[in-house]
Amino acid sequence: MNDSPGHDRVAFSLDLTLEESRRRAAVVAALGDDWDPLAVLRSEDEAHRLLYSGLDAEQERTYAMLVEAGVLPGRDAGDAASH
């Protein structure tokens, strides 16, 4: 590209909306008809509950500190920590 005087620049833009729609459709198609997003969320909640169950006192303090800092969601948060 020549930035010297006398050379006009041409604005260039590219709309990727159609390609993003195609990509999303391909992802949903790849998931298949038997994919159940609610079952997935329930499984993730159960895994989270199990991961942080049975902590000793020091681990509980560390967990509480990370929840307070927004690094981890609380036990009843239901979704990721907000930042």
CORDA-V454959 format. One record per backbone hydrogen bond with DSSP energy under -1.0 kcal/mol. NH is the residue of the N-H (numbers start at 1). CO is the residue of the C=O. E is the energy in kcal/mol with one decimal. If there is no record, write none. Layout:
BEGIN
nh & co & e
NH & CO & E
NH & CO & E
END
This chain:
BEGIN
nh & co & e
7 & 4 & -1.3
20 & 16 & -2.6
21 & 17 & -2.3
22 & 18 & -2.2
23 & 19 & -2.4
24 & 20 & -2.5
25 & 21 & -2.2
26 & 22 & -2.2
27 & 23 & -2.1
28 & 24 & -2.4
29 & 25 & -2.4
30 & 26 & -2.2
31 & 27 & -1.6
40 & 36 & -2.1
41 & 37 & -2.3
42 & 38 & -2.4
43 & 39 & -2.4
44 & 40 & -2.3
45 & 41 & -2.5
46 & 42 & -2.3
47 & 43 & -2.4
48 & 44 & -2.4
49 & 45 & -2.4
50 & 46 & -2.5
51 & 47 & -2.4
52 & 48 & -1.7
53 & 50 & -1.2
60 & 56 & -2.6
61 & 57 & -2.1
62 & 58 & -2.3
63 & 59 & -2.8
64 & 60 & -2.8
65 & 61 & -2.3
66 & 62 & -2.3
67 & 63 & -2.4
68 & 64 & -2.6
69 & 65 & -1.9
70 & 67 & -1.3
71 & 66 & -2.2
72 & 66 & -1.3
77 & 74 & -1.2
END
